[in-house]
């Protein structure tokens, strides 16, 4: 026997035909995981690069100043000085408003945007069906193409906005896509700023957004502008954003989501690693005698070990190469599938660093999980070749086994940390994955032990034989339990979380709760708006005042002084700077409860000139205030002193008018306010007629129909469902590949057992019943274990991650169980075809 350095390579090449046949199926699982990682990482890079390259197109400018109120003179002076220096600027005002199509009576809540100036400064704006962007005449509007579809109108038709009617000049495409909450309101209607002022929809209390866009191509100019006027912008509540910052925010959001999705691909990869380790474990147990013979012929232990390690590396490399190629194909197909989800055109490119990294990860995972079973070669002494039938494998302390286990643990933790959005989340994912797999491993081991003792002696022979296969020598009960249980765990968790979140966001399922909200109602319009409601709805309405204000001091310290406090006492900046909308009422609502202090009827009276207020608990924590503290508010230019007398917990998920701050009645009677009305109207036709009447009589009042919100939510959930289908598919395919590999690794034993049964008189029907008993027991119990773990994991995610109550959907659980069980039976029977069709004599001869 040669001991030359090339011997391990020669032995690896000679043995590879056996290894590929027995372990090759598992490499497809490695391929699946690598494909997921390469596709997701590469697409993430494509999105980031495309967004960065077209950052100016996202905003249509280089800088945006935005405010909830009209810009004060101090900010206008800054813009005027920039204009004098030759920098272009444009002004936009956005508001949500009811829009009526008089021709057919259709009404929708849309975004109405007044434009003044040459915005957008970047990008190619295209108009369709007539009209020219920026060149429309008085009394004309341009619309997003979706407006034509939703209102069923065409260019040349008229639209009623507020107090005026406008002619549709045409549809416009190529404008910067708006991101954020207003996108859910509806598509956009554009008109000249002078026409917007004439509509009357910008009255007191309107939720308008004021924006000024600037063209500042030089980065130095943008940096200088922000540094020079930072304090002025902050003092006037003016937000300063650059196109690069907005692009970075979007990039971060995509990367954040991509990392979460990548964790599922990582789970598929690790499941493939488990399959590799299991298959090599069975393979090496069968090859120990051959290894011992090689040792007798002079082969060194190190050389033999290296030969089999090279085989594992080669198979890992082959699986990783297939996965990397598939990942690139998926990467190039994603932009077309997800084009509507991104505001820029995604240009895919092969990221060779990512591809090579995915290949390296695949090879390393295969080696890490193969290392422990390969160490059994150390037990193959030359004497075993002569005494293998009498001498059991040696059981001894081996520090290298500890090293192999540590390599697997470190691999899983390192990959999870690299792939997760943050190291703590990566470690938590790795820990959760480890706990889940450990519980499934214990369940598989327990199932094998229970099968040895738990089958009644009087049970039919096929059932006893099928259950006995769960604990026979070289059984694959544990790896199959891991594969099926983990697949069911991932699929069940995803579907249960989606179902609970969807149920909470289904406004139509909220029996008895409001499904219509009217806002921007002026004080002198309250009675008239109420009269428009049908009698059945009028008695259950919630009419709530909105009083805008700003915080000016806490316990006598103004905002500047508050920022000088030590960090543990300093209020959060957003809580001090934001604009609040307060209300007043006698009673608490069903969505809130007092958790500290007392309500008005029990709280002690406040000093003269001081109003009592109730704070929401999270805001109280952000402001660093508690019971008895004093807060000063600027309400319409008038300072109002208040004292905190209660703290409330608010259920923000309920479709009601919830507030951070509630005043005692009487404190804000003289303050300028608008009103919000919540009502429930079951008849869609009544809701539509009410909205048309509002546009005609009270054009400043807007109505938000819950069915429209539900349409936006459903559109988002539809995309989520697509992602869920992909993720669940990864888990299911990975589990079935491991199952197929487990069957392939024990194929020889199964064929031999089948031949013996047929020699002893067993019929094909009996053998088929044995197989069905084994696979059905495995599928039922392993899937059940995975689904029980899925219920526990999803309950934690729903209650702690989303703050929703959890309900286990038994229909979903039963559906997953049926599908996984059916796939298991189909895969098992397809993998056992030789057992049924091969004649017994050639098998017994070893042919």
LUMBAKOL-231616 format. One line per field, with one value per residue (C-alpha): x, y, z; residue in one letter; residue number from 1. Coordinates in steps of 0.05 Angstrom, whole numbers, plus 5000, padded with zeros to 4 digits. Layout:
REM residues N
X <- (X	...)
Y <- (Y	...)
Z <- (Z	...)
r <- (a	...)
k <- (NUM	...)
//
This chain:
REM residues 847
X <- (5000	5029	5040	5061	5032	4986	4953	4897	4879	4880	4837	4789	4781	4770	4719	4682	4636	4609	4605	4569	4516	4505	4515	4504	4430	4446	4490	4427	4406	4473	4458	4390	4419	4476	4426	4384	4444	4474	4408	4387	4456	4467	4397	4408	4472	4436	4382	4433	4474	4414	4385	4452	4461	4391	4386	4369	4312	4280	4271	4274	4322	4384	4353	4283	4257	4192	4144	4074	4060	4072	4145	4160	4195	4262	4262	4236	4294	4343	4309	4308	4383	4396	4354	4394	4457	4429	4403	4336	4280	4207	4151	4100	4042	4010	3944	3895	3828	3764	3762	3696	3686	3620	3610	3598	3595	3657	3694	3763	3809	3872	3936	3927	3993	4002	4065	4103	4169	4208	4205	4230	4299	4323	4292	4250	4176	4129	4057	4006	3939	3952	3977	4047	4079	4086	4052	3979	3933	3890	3834	3872	3903	3952	3942	3977	3952	3921	3873	3842	3830	3804	3756	3739	3753	3794	3833	3783	3736	3728	3745	3717	3770	3744	3704	3726	3723	3783	3794	3841	3896	3931	3966	4039	4092	4165	4154	4191	4154	4130	4148	4115	4045	4015	4029	3974	3922	3920	3950	3965	3930	3976	3954	3984	3995	3948	3892	3906	3897	3830	3802	3795	3822	3880	3836	3851	3866	3883	3938	3981	4055	4095	4158	4212	4259	4328	4377	4447	4491	4554	4560	4599	4539	4492	4538	4548	4473	4456	4513	4497	4422	4416	4393	4343	4313	4308	4276	4223	4209	4235	4263	4325	4336	4384	4373	4431	4402	4335	4368	4409	4346	4313	4376	4380	4307	4318	4381	4346	4289	4338	4378	4316	4297	4369	4363	4313	4363	4416	4369	4361	4437	4447	4393	4432	4494	4457	4438	4511	4534	4481	4495	4570	4558	4520	4569	4630	4599	4593	4664	4699	4718	4746	4785	4813	4835	4871	4905	4928	4958	5000	4955	4965	4907	4920	4922	4856	4823	4848	4821	4750	4755	4774	4712	4668	4701	4693	4620	4609	4643	4601	4537	4559	4575	4507	4475	4515	4494	4422	4428	4452	4394	4345	4380	4369	4296	4279	4279	4223	4183	4191	4195	4132	4160	4219	4219	4280	4299	4341	4400	4426	4500	4539	4572	4632	4652	4583	4583	4652	4631	4569	4612	4660	4604	4574	4640	4655	4586	4594	4663	4641	4583	4623	4681	4650	4627	4694	4729	4702	4760	4804	4766	4783	4845	4878	4853	4781	4790	4796	4749	4695	4640	4659	4690	4643	4669	4715	4685	4738	4750	4773	4788	4781	4707	4700	4737	4689	4627	4656	4669	4595	4571	4618	4599	4525	4535	4583	4539	4477	4513	4538	4470	4425	4409	4449	4495	4446	4391	4440	4459	4386	4371	4428	4406	4334	4357	4400	4344	4295	4342	4362	4289	4275	4337	4313	4245	4275	4318	4258	4215	4266	4268	4193	4185	4228	4180	4114	4086	4035	4053	3984	3990	3988	4055	4063	4052	4101	4154	4144	4152	4211	4246	4249	4301	4336	4412	4433	4363	4353	4298	4336	4358	4290	4256	4303	4288	4213	4205	4247	4213	4145	4171	4193	4130	4084	4117	4114	4041	4017	4052	4023	3954	3954	3981	3931	3874	3894	3899	3832	3788	3727	3730	3725	3652	3618	3679	3680	3696	3692	3732	3715	3769	3781	3710	3706	3669	3611	3604	3594	3518	3512	3559	3523	3457	3484	3493	3436	3400	3428	3499	3488	3475	3542	3589	3651	3662	3730	3764	3835	3875	3944	3999	4073	4111	4150	4172	4174	4175	4195	4254	4248	4268	4340	4349	4319	4373	4427	4402	4441	4424	4384	4339	4339	4274	4278	4286	4228	4180	4199	4201	4140	4073	4018	3943	3907	3835	3790	3737	3702	3712	3766	3753	3753	3823	3855	3861	3891	3953	3977	3943	3869	3819	3785	3729	3778	3842	3855	3839	3896	3916	3880	3904	3932	3897	3899	3923	3932	3994	4003	4054	4106	4105	4113	4175	4203	4191	4219	4158	4110	4051	4051	4101	4083	4084	4074	4042	4037	3964	3950	4003	3976	4016	3976	4002	3984	3997	4001	3948	3945	3983	3946	3961	3933	3917	3939	3915	3842	3809	3793	3816	3875	3918	3983	3954	3882	3860	3806	3742	3739	3813	3813	3744	3772	3829	3824	3806	3780	3740	3745	3684	3685	3624	3602	3561	3550	3522	3577	3526	3510	3584	3593	3533	3557	3625	3594	3550	3610	3648	3588	3569	3632	3691	3743	3720	3756	3731	3774	3736	3765	3755	3805	3855	3842	3858	3926	3938	3916	3964	4021	4000	3997	4071	4084	4047	4093	4154	4122	4111	4185	4208	4161	4184	4257	4241	4197	4247	4305	4268	4248	4320	4346	4291	4309	4382	4366	4329	4387	4438	4400	4378	4422	4393	4322	4332	4364	4308	4256	4292	4292	4218	4201	4244	4205	4140	4123	4079	4088	4024	4053	4120	4082	4042	4108	4134	4070	4070	4142	4134	4067	4093	4154	4115	4059	4102	4160	4113	4072	4135	4155	4086	4083	4149	4122	4062	4108	4155	4100	4064	4127	4138	4065	4057	4126	4147	4081	4044	3983	3944	3961	3912	3934	3898	3884	3864	3933	3967	3925	3939	4015	4011	3972	4017	4083	4057	4034	4100	4137	4097	4107	4182	4191	4153	4190	4256	4238	4218	4276	4252	4187	4210	4279	4278	4306	4359	4406	4401	4420	4478	4503	4494)
Y <- (5000	5067	5119	5173	5243	5231	5170	5210	5241	5174	5142	5201	5195	5120	5124	5184	5140	5107	5173	5210	5158	5153	5225	5265	5277	5316	5363	5388	5415	5451	5477	5502	5541	5570	5591	5627	5663	5683	5706	5747	5779	5794	5824	5865	5893	5906	5946	5986	6002	6022	6065	6100	6112	6142	6176	6243	6211	6187	6258	6296	6344	6347	6374	6376	6421	6396	6420	6406	6481	6536	6556	6617	6678	6657	6594	6632	6680	6622	6597	6668	6676	6610	6633	6697	6654	6618	6554	6529	6514	6490	6489	6433	6426	6358	6343	6285	6304	6274	6276	6268	6248	6283	6241	6176	6197	6158	6187	6170	6198	6218	6257	6327	6363	6436	6449	6514	6514	6465	6403	6350	6375	6304	6249	6244	6259	6229	6249	6203	6217	6290	6348	6370	6368	6437	6469	6458	6518	6545	6497	6435	6378	6322	6254	6189	6135	6098	6157	6144	6071	6082	6137	6108	6173	6195	6257	6312	6291	6336	6324	6361	6381	6421	6480	6477	6431	6417	6386	6326	6349	6281	6227	6233	6180	6182	6228	6211	6157	6180	6136	6133	6134	6180	6128	6085	6141	6136	6160	6233	6292	6350	6422	6492	6521	6579	6530	6490	6552	6564	6495	6512	6443	6476	6503	6500	6430	6401	6349	6384	6374	6434	6421	6461	6424	6452	6438	6436	6390	6403	6363	6420	6466	6417	6407	6481	6495	6444	6466	6540	6536	6473	6512	6553	6491	6457	6517	6522	6447	6444	6378	6377	6316	6303	6255	6213	6207	6186	6135	6109	6101	6060	6019	6005	5983	5936	5908	5899	5859	5821	5798	5771	5733	5709	5675	5627	5610	5601	5553	5513	5511	5487	5435	5410	5408	5363	5318	5315	5296	5242	5212	5210	5179	5120	5117	5114	5060	5017	5033	5020	4949	4972	5027	4975	4933	4993	5002	4929	4943	5000	5061	5113	5138	5210	5193	5155	5211	5263	5222	5221	5294	5311	5275	5315	5379	5360	5344	5408	5447	5413	5429	5500	5511	5487	5531	5592	5584	5576	5637	5680	5657	5675	5742	5762	5741	5780	5851	5833	5799	5855	5915	5947	5945	5992	6065	6055	6007	5950	5932	5863	5848	5787	5802	5756	5770	5747	5687	5665	5678	5635	5579	5584	5582	5521	5483	5503	5481	5414	5404	5427	5379	5322	5328	5293	5229	5227	5221	5150	5131	5136	5076	5033	4997	4942	4890	4909	4878	4810	4818	4865	4815	4807	4874	4934	5003	5032	5083	5129	5201	5239	5313	5320	5304	5363	5406	5381	5397	5466	5478	5465	5511	5567	5559	5566	5625	5662	5653	5675	5738	5755	5745	5776	5851	5857	5811	5803	5781	5734	5702	5697	5664	5615	5600	5589	5546	5505	5496	5476	5425	5398	5387	5354	5310	5289	5275	5231	5193	5185	5162	5108	5085	5085	5045	4990	4982	5011	4966	4915	4843	4831	4887	4866	4845	4903	4953	4919	4913	4985	5011	4965	5000	5062	5029	4979	4985	5044	5074	5146	5164	5222	5258	5248	5275	5335	5346	5339	5371	5431	5441	5438	5485	5539	5533	5531	5591	5634	5617	5625	5693	5716	5693	5728	5793	5791	5780	5840	5884	5861	5922	5887	5834	5885	5875	5936	5981	6043	6033	6106	6166	6238	6290	6365	6380	6453	6471	6504	6442	6389	6389	6390	6331	6292	6304	6269	6204	6153	6148	6079	6105	6173	6144	6107	6160	6185	6260	6282	6350	6361	6418	6428	6450	6446	6432	6493	6475	6419	6439	6510	6489	6511	6466	6492	6481	6411	6391	6410	6360	6296	6239	6201	6261	6290	6281	6249	6300	6277	6281	6353	6378	6344	6377	6348	6343	6341	6328	6334	6286	6265	6189	6141	6101	6025	6028	6059	6048	6088	6053	6108	6167	6184	6208	6276	6255	6227	6269	6328	6396	6434	6506	6563	6573	6502	6447	6373	6325	6250	6224	6160	6116	6112	6187	6198	6155	6191	6259	6235	6260	6229	6246	6317	6344	6408	6416	6482	6480	6531	6527	6575	6623	6622	6587	6535	6507	6435	6383	6308	6273	6205	6158	6115	6051	6057	6001	6035	5976	5994	6035	6093	6164	6152	6208	6218	6274	6282	6347	6354	6385	6460	6472	6479	6508	6573	6540	6535	6464	6417	6353	6280	6235	6159	6121	6053	6044	5973	5990	6006	6044	6090	6103	6122	6168	6202	6215	6246	6291	6313	6335	6376	6408	6407	6402	6412	6349	6284	6214	6152	6088	6027	5987	6032	6022	5948	5950	5980	5930	5872	5897	5895	5827	5801	5816	5786	5723	5718	5722	5672	5623	5628	5619	5561	5530	5534	5499	5445	5429	5428	5380	5334	5333	5312	5259	5234	5232	5193	5142	5138	5129	5069	5042	4980	4959	4970	4931	4873	4872	4872	4814	4774	4787	4766	4703	4686	4692	4765	4794	4862	4886	4869	4902	4964	4964	4960	5021	5060	5045	5069	5132	5151	5143	5186	5239	5244	5248	5289	5340	5343	5358	5413	5444	5444	5482	5528	5546	5564	5605	5642	5659	5693	5730	5754	5775	5805	5825	5854	5864	5826	5772	5703	5650	5582	5570	5495	5495	5521	5470	5413	5437	5437	5369	5340	5370	5351	5281	5271	5295	5249	5188	5205	5216	5153	5109	5138	5126	5053	5031	4981	4947	4928	4912	4879	4802	4776	4728	4780	4821	4763	4746	4818	4833)
Z <- (5000	4980	5034	4985	4994	4935	4968	5002	4935	4899	4953	4952	4877	4880	4937	4907	4866	4929	4967	4912	4907	4983	5005	4941	4954	5016	4976	4942	5010	5014	4944	4966	5025	4984	4930	4981	5012	4945	4915	4976	4988	4914	4906	4969	4938	4872	4909	4949	4888	4846	4900	4912	4838	4831	4899	4867	4827	4892	4916	4851	4884	4928	4991	5020	5076	5106	5160	5186	5185	5134	5134	5178	5149	5178	5134	5073	5081	5076	5012	4983	4996	4960	4902	4897	4894	4833	4866	4840	4888	4885	4935	4946	4994	5004	5037	5039	5011	4983	4907	4870	4798	4780	4717	4755	4829	4850	4910	4937	4990	4950	4958	4931	4917	4899	4859	4849	4812	4769	4812	4799	4780	4763	4723	4660	4672	4621	4609	4578	4547	4537	4578	4595	4664	4694	4636	4654	4655	4710	4728	4705	4743	4727	4760	4773	4725	4783	4794	4726	4744	4815	4797	4728	4692	4632	4610	4595	4651	4712	4786	4846	4897	4956	4931	4858	4798	4753	4685	4680	4632	4631	4670	4691	4702	4724	4784	4849	4888	4955	5014	5082	5110	5058	5004	5036	5028	4952	4887	4874	4842	4821	4810	4811	4880	4867	4850	4914	4956	4921	4938	5012	5034	5073	5128	5202	5227	5158	5159	5107	5093	5069	5029	4995	4946	4931	4876	4907	4865	4905	4970	5002	4992	5025	5085	5093	5089	5143	5189	5182	5194	5236	5298	5258	5226	5293	5327	5273	5270	5199	5177	5133	5088	5032	4974	4998	5068	5041	4996	5054	5097	5042	5032	5106	5107	5048	5079	5146	5114	5070	5130	5163	5100	5094	5162	5131	5076	5129	5166	5101	5094	5165	5156	5096	5140	5190	5132	5109	5179	5185	5117	5128	5196	5165	5107	5153	5196	5134	5112	5178	5159	5092	5129	5177	5118	5089	5157	5154	5085	5113	5102	5156	5198	5178	5104	5106	5146	5097	5039	5066	5087	5016	4992	5039	5015	4942	4951	4990	4935	4882	4921	4934	4860	4839	4893	4873	4800	4821	4866	4809	4765	4821	4832	4759	4762	4825	4795	4747	4802	4853	4807	4836	4907	4892	4870	4825	4770	4797	4753	4772	4768	4788	4855	4851	4923	4946	4900	4924	4996	4987	4958	5016	5067	5034	5034	5105	5130	5095	5127	5196	5199	5167	5215	5275	5238	5200	5267	5272	5226	5289	5316	5255	5281	5238	5288	5271	5202	5235	5294	5267	5280	5353	5373	5381	5363	5415	5463	5489	5507	5445	5451	5376	5382	5428	5376	5322	5364	5380	5306	5290	5347	5327	5254	5268	5315	5268	5207	5245	5271	5201	5169	5222	5226	5292	5332	5390	5341	5307	5373	5392	5325	5334	5405	5383	5325	5372	5422	5368	5337	5405	5424	5357	5366	5435	5406	5351	5400	5446	5387	5370	5442	5449	5384	5415	5474	5455	5399	5425	5410	5381	5331	5257	5229	5179	5235	5282	5227	5204	5275	5286	5228	5271	5317	5272	5262	5220	5224	5204	5253	5285	5221	5189	5251	5248	5174	5177	5245	5228	5161	5195	5249	5199	5156	5216	5250	5187	5173	5245	5252	5185	5204	5271	5242	5184	5232	5274	5211	5184	5198	5169	5224	5280	5298	5327	5319	5275	5201	5178	5202	5184	5199	5191	5215	5238	5302	5265	5220	5274	5276	5200	5191	5245	5210	5148	5185	5185	5252	5267	5261	5294	5363	5364	5337	5372	5363	5388	5387	5362	5391	5361	5409	5424	5488	5513	5584	5636	5710	5690	5646	5573	5516	5513	5588	5582	5533	5583	5635	5650	5602	5654	5665	5595	5554	5486	5431	5388	5447	5461	5388	5358	5346	5390	5379	5446	5464	5526	5552	5616	5611	5588	5524	5517	5487	5549	5624	5681	5708	5756	5790	5786	5734	5739	5786	5837	5827	5873	5842	5809	5829	5795	5724	5719	5680	5697	5643	5633	5596	5557	5594	5539	5529	5604	5602	5542	5574	5641	5678	5728	5772	5797	5745	5708	5632	5594	5525	5470	5447	5390	5416	5488	5543	5581	5647	5663	5718	5707	5750	5716	5670	5619	5581	5510	5461	5397	5355	5365	5310	5356	5370	5417	5444	5480	5523	5547	5581	5632	5602	5604	5598	5522	5509	5480	5440	5364	5346	5293	5303	5285	5279	5282	5259	5237	5173	5151	5082	5031	4990	5049	5060	4986	4987	5051	5020	4958	5001	5043	4980	4959	5026	5067	5018	5073	5110	5090	5100	5109	5095	5130	5066	5031	5087	5083	5008	5024	5080	5034	4980	5030	5057	4985	4978	5046	5024	4964	5009	5057	4999	4980	5052	5066	5001	5022	5087	5055	4999	5048	5093	5036	5009	5076	5079	5009	5030	5093	5051	5002	5057	5085	5017	5020	5087	5063	4999	5037	5088	5033	4999	5063	5075	5004	5012	5075	5038	5046	4992	4958	4993	5061	5046	5022	5087	5127	5089	5099	5173	5181	5140	5168	5239	5223	5186	5237	5299	5271	5240	5304	5344	5296	5297	5373	5373	5319	5363	5420	5376	5339	5404	5429	5363	5359	5432	5443	5373	5348	5413	5387	5423	5397	5373	5347	5282	5284	5210	5192	5237	5208	5137	5148	5180	5122	5068	5101	5117	5045	5017	5065	5044	4970	4979	5020	4972	4912	4946	4962	4892	4888	4951	4917	4846	4853	4857	4923	4895	4864	4927	4972	4927	4934	4860)
r <- (x	x	x	x	x	x	x	x	x	x	x	x	x	x	x	x	x	x	x	x	x	x	x	x	x	x	x	x	x	x	x	x	x	x	x	x	x	x	x	x	x	x	x	x	x	x	x	x	x	x	x	x	x	x	x	x	x	x	x	x	x	x	x	x	x	x	x	x	x	x	x	x	x	x	x	x	x	x	x	x	x	x	x	x	x	x	x	x	x	x	x	x	x	x	x	x	x	x	x	x	x	x	x	x	x	x	x	x	x	x	x	x	x	x	x	x	x	x	x	x	x	x	x	x	x	x	x	x	x	x	x	x	x	x	x	x	x	x	x	x	x	x	x	x	x	x	x	x	x	x	x	x	x	x	x	x	x	x	x	x	x	x	x	x	x	x	x	x	x	x	x	x	x	x	x	x	x	x	x	x	x	x	x	x	x	x	x	x	x	x	x	x	x	x	x	x	x	x	x	x	x	x	x	x	x	x	x	x	x	x	x	x	x	x	x	x	x	x	x	x	x	x	x	x	x	x	x	x	x	x	x	x	x	x	x	x	x	x	x	x	x	x	x	x	x	x	x	x	x	x	x	x	x	x	x	x	x	x	x	x	x	x	x	x	x	x	x	x	x	x	x	x	x	x	x	x	x	x	x	x	x	x	x	x	x	x	x	x	x	x	x	x	x	x	x	x	x	x	x	x	x	x	x	x	x	x	x	x	x	x	x	x	x	x	x	x	x	x	x	x	x	x	x	x	x	x	x	x	x	x	x	x	x	x	x	x	x	x	x	x	x	x	x	x	x	x	x	x	x	x	x	x	x	x	x	x	x	x	x	x	x	x	x	x	x	x	x	x	x	x	x	x	x	x	x	x	x	x	x	x	x	x	x	x	x	x	x	x	x	x	x	x	x	x	x	x	x	x	x	x	x	x	x	x	x	x	x	x	x	x	x	x	x	x	x	x	x	x	x	x	x	x	x	x	x	x	x	x	x	x	x	x	x	x	x	x	x	x	x	x	x	x	x	x	x	x	x	x	x	x	x	x	x	x	x	x	x	x	x	x	x	x	x	x	x	x	x	x	x	x	x	x	x	x	x	x	x	x	x	x	x	x	x	x	x	x	x	x	x	x	x	x	x	x	x	x	x	x	x	x	x	x	x	x	x	x	x	x	x	x	x	x	x	x	x	x	x	x	x	x	x	x	x	x	x	x	x	x	x	x	x	x	x	x	x	x	x	x	x	x	x	x	x	x	x	x	x	x	x	x	x	x	x	x	x	x	x	x	x	x	x	x	x	x	x	x	x	x	x	x	x	x	x	x	x	x	x	x	x	x	x	x	x	x	x	x	x	x	x	x	x	x	x	x	x	x	x	x	x	x	x	x	x	x	x	x	x	x	x	x	x	x	x	x	x	x	x	x	x	x	x	x	x	x	x	x	x	x	x	x	x	x	x	x	x	x	x	x	x	x	x	x	x	x	x	x	x	x	x	x	x	x	x	x	x	x	x	x	x	x	x	x	x	x	x	x	x	x	x	x	x	x	x	x	x	x	x	x	x	x	x	x	x	x	x	x	x	x	x	x	x	x	x	x	x	x	x	x	x	x	x	x	x	x	x	x	x	x	x	x	x	x	x	x	x	x	x	x	x	x	x	x	x	x	x	x	x	x	x	x	x	x	x	x	x	x	x	x	x	x	x	x	x	x	x	x	x	x	x	x	x	x	x	x	x	x	x	x	x	x	x	x	x	x	x	x	x	x	x	x	x	x	x	x	x	x	x	x	x	x	x	x	x	x	x	x	x	x	x	x	x	x	x	x	x	x	x	x	x	x	x	x	x	x	x	x	x	x	x	x	x	x	x	x	x	x	x	x	x	x	x	x	x	x	x	x	x	x	x	x	x	x	x	x	x	x	x	x	x	x	x	x	x	x	x	x	x)
k <- (1	2	3	4	5	6	7	8	9	10	11	12	13	14	15	16	17	18	19	20	21	22	23	24	25	26	27	28	29	30	31	32	33	34	35	36	37	38	39	40	41	42	43	44	45	46	47	48	49	50	51	52	53	54	55	56	57	58	59	60	61	62	63	64	65	66	67	68	69	70	71	72	73	74	75	76	77	78	79	80	81	82	83	84	85	86	87	88	89	90	91	92	93	94	95	96	97	98	99	100	101	102	103	104	105	106	107	108	109	110	111	112	113	114	115	116	117	118	119	120	121	122	123	124	125	126	127	128	129	130	131	132	133	134	135	136	137	138	139	140	141	142	143	144	145	146	147	148	149	150	151	152	153	154	155	156	157	158	159	160	161	162	163	164	165	166	167	168	169	170	171	172	173	174	175	176	177	178	179	180	181	182	183	184	185	186	187	188	189	190	191	192	193	194	195	196	197	198	199	200	201	202	203	204	205	206	207	208	209	210	211	212	213	214	215	216	217	218	219	220	221	222	223	224	225	226	227	228	229	230	231	232	233	234	235	236	237	238	239	240	241	242	243	244	245	246	247	248	249	250	251	252	253	254	255	256	257	258	259	260	261	262	263	264	265	266	267	268	269	270	271	272	273	274	275	276	277	278	279	280	281	282	283	284	285	286	287	288	289	290	291	292	293	294	295	296	297	298	299	300	301	302	303	304	305	306	307	308	309	310	311	312	313	314	315	316	317	318	319	320	321	322	323	324	325	326	327	328	329	330	331	332	333	334	335	336	337	338	339	340	341	342	343	344	345	346	347	348	349	350	351	352	353	354	355	356	357	358	359	360	361	362	363	364	365	366	367	368	369	370	371	372	373	374	375	376	377	378	379	380	381	382	383	384	385	386	387	388	389	390	391	392	393	394	395	396	397	398	399	400	401	402	403	404	405	406	407	408	409	410	411	412	413	414	415	416	417	418	419	420	421	422	423	424	425	426	427	428	429	430	431	432	433	434	435	436	437	438	439	440	441	442	443	444	445	446	447	448	449	450	451	452	453	454	455	456	457	458	459	460	461	462	463	464	465	466	467	468	469	470	471	472	473	474	475	476	477	478	479	480	481	482	483	484	485	486	487	488	489	490	491	492	493	494	495	496	497	498	499	500	501	502	503	504	505	506	507	508	509	510	511	512	513	514	515	516	517	518	519	520	521	522	523	524	525	526	527	528	529	530	531	532	533	534	535	536	537	538	539	540	541	542	543	544	545	546	547	548	549	550	551	552	553	554	555	556	557	558	559	560	561	562	563	564	565	566	567	568	569	570	571	572	573	574	575	576	577	578	579	580	581	582	583	584	585	586	587	588	589	590	591	592	593	594	595	596	597	598	599	600	601	602	603	604	605	606	607	608	609	610	611	612	613	614	615	616	617	618	619	620	621	622	623	624	625	626	627	628	629	630	631	632	633	634	635	636	637	638	639	640	641	642	643	644	645	646	647	648	649	650	651	652	653	654	655	656	657	658	659	660	661	662	663	664	665	666	667	668	669	670	671	672	673	674	675	676	677	678	679	680	681	682	683	684	685	686	687	688	689	690	691	692	693	694	695	696	697	698	699	700	701	702	703	704	705	706	707	708	709	710	711	712	713	714	715	716	717	718	719	720	721	722	723	724	725	726	727	728	729	730	731	732	733	734	735	736	737	738	739	740	741	742	743	744	745	746	747	748	749	750	751	752	753	754	755	756	757	758	759	760	761	762	763	764	765	766	767	768	769	770	771	772	773	774	775	776	777	778	779	780	781	782	783	784	785	786	787	788	789	790	791	792	793	794	795	796	797	798	799	800	801	802	803	804	805	806	807	808	809	810	811	812	813	814	815	816	817	818	819	820	821	822	823	824	825	826	827	828	829	830	831	832	833	834	835	836	837	838	839	840	841	842	843	844	845	846	847)
//
